[in-house]
Amino acid sequence: MLLEDFATAQQVNVVRAENGYRAFSPPSLPPIVPMSPQLVRRLSSADRAVGELAGLGRGLPSPELFGRALVRREAVLSSRIEGTVASLSDVAMYEVERPARPRGDVQEVFNYMSAIDHVLDPGRRLPLSLSLLREAHQILMTGVRGDYATPGEFRHSQNWIGPPGSTIETAKFVPPPPETLWQSLDAFEKYLHAEGELPPLLAIAAVHYQFEAIHPFIDGNGRIGRLLAVMLLVEWGLLPGPLLDLSSYIEPRRDRYYEGLLRVSTDGDWLGWFEFFLEVIEEQARDSLGRAVRLDALRTELRLRVARARSSGLLPILIDELFRSPIIGIANAMQALDVTHRSATLNIEKLVEAGILVEVTRARTRFFAAPDVLAVMNGT
């Protein structure tokens, strides 16, 4: 990491590690950022979009169904930013199939979903804290390619960010050295519980940057950092549940995302980062709003379709299950309906006859997909 890559005012934050290399130690939050008219307009627009999404979320008949759909989408796309290749269909199939030896990419996405579920569980053991983030990291990284990266533990060695083959000397960015890591983390945790000096959305933007700049884990920092942003939207009362999938907007703009984070460190460009983050929030709040409306309308349509057919009273329950997971097996239907294998099979076959499900059998096990639900989740 080269000192000359940092603006003069930022060079004070470039430190020498005990081993002699340079690293960046971000100053404590909050930053002092002048509220330009453009930033005020962007913040107002993002606040309004989040408020509209929150209002819809609180008014939906089954908000947990749509929250689950968006968590799955966020997990897929946040993992894709880090190079994982898995689709929503892959994840939904894994959830019902649970193979003995799953493909690694799908397991990573499933772990991400499990980590979000854990931190947003109202009955969780820990409050918002570093310890809770460590638990999320342990869930995220166990049993996958990052398993070497001491799941659930902050790093005891140096990591760095740069193109493949880069060294600690040629890296674009080197986060705080291990000997000062806890000092940075302690200040970070204190800020999470401090009285807010920044508007909540800007505070979340600042927290996300700070976490990425500290880079406290060997691997998985990006996903935990984005998970933290979603968590804070719920924890701080801005949304009633995980209704915002930030990574859907970030993934195709990852160059802007990484450049925005880096420029805060190298140039102190908080204004640029805040504007980009608010852009992400606003666009995805509006996207989630539209997606939730479409999912709700589809749920109503499918429930009416089976009601008009004067079919089993269990079918509406089965319809709701498709919004929790758009691929279902006989065993899942048995559990959801609390019925026998034969009864579950008959009810699923009625949905096939109605054109709501299509069979996607694996080996000798029958599975069924809801293409209309998958299409809305995928944005098609």
Disulfide bonds with the S-S distance in Angstrom:
none
